[in-house]
């Protein structure tokens, strides 16, 4: 069973409420997704640790309901806001 973009986003945001999440269906089949996740949770962490946090948020669905996920993660850019 495929997983929807909304489900992916909801799972990530449940684990990281401050996250900005963008989901893209790469193949139009509901099985191959790209996610960009920006969260303060990631600040100071290695890329591997950031990805592990996202995979944990997806509760074992990667490789099952979620066949493929291209993942980009980062902390928000620091800087003064106007």
C-alpha positions as a printed Julia matrix, in Angstrom:
82×3 Matrix{Float64}:
  0.0    0.0     0.0
  1.37   3.4    -0.99
  1.67   6.27    1.44
  0.44   9.78    0.64
  2.45  13.0     0.75
  0.14  14.21    3.51
  0.87  11.11    5.62
  4.62  11.56    5.18
  4.4   15.21    6.17
  2.17  14.47    9.19
  4.53  11.77   10.49
  7.55  14.06   10.2
  5.74  17.01   11.8
  4.49  14.81   14.65
  8.11  14.09   15.55
  9.4   17.61   14.77
  6.58  20.16   15.13
  8.83  23.06   14.06
  9.77  21.36   10.77
  9.2   22.9     7.39
  8.43  19.92    5.15
  8.17  19.83    1.36
  7.14  16.57   -0.3
  7.36  15.79   -4.02
  6.11  12.68   -5.84
  9.05  11.87   -8.09
  7.42   9.3   -10.36
  3.69  10.03  -10.04
  3.15   6.58   -8.56
  2.86   7.36   -4.85
  5.89   5.14   -4.16
  8.88   7.36   -4.98
  9.11  10.55   -2.96
 11.5   13.41   -2.31
 11.33  15.25    1.01
 13.05  18.42    2.11
 12.94  18.85    5.88
 14.2   21.96    7.65
 14.16  21.88   11.44
 16.01  23.41   14.36
 16.26  19.82   15.63
 19.03  19.27   13.07
 21.3   22.11   14.22
 24.8   20.81   14.93
 24.0   17.25   13.84
 25.66  15.3    11.05
 23.69  14.66    7.87
 23.54  10.96    8.8
 22.01  11.74   12.21
 19.53  14.17   10.59
 18.37  11.45    8.2
 18.12   8.92   11.04
 15.77  11.29   12.87
 13.52  11.56    9.81
 13.55   7.79    9.23
 12.61   7.26   12.89
  9.73   9.72   12.46
  8.47   7.62    9.54
  8.05   4.67   11.92
  9.5    1.9     9.78
  7.53   2.73    6.64
 10.63   3.32    4.48
 11.11   0.2     2.39
  7.51  -0.85    3.03
  4.59   1.52    2.42
  7.15   4.14    1.45
  9.19   2.46   -1.28
 11.79   5.17   -1.92
 12.6    8.51   -0.31
 15.16  11.03   -1.54
 15.87  13.12    1.53
 17.38  16.57    2.04
 17.67  17.89    5.58
 19.05  21.03    7.18
 18.69  23.41   10.09
 17.14  26.79    9.32
 19.61  29.41    8.14
 20.76  31.69   10.91
 20.54  35.39   10.44
 18.66  38.48   11.37
 15.11  38.82   10.15
 13.56  42.14    9.25
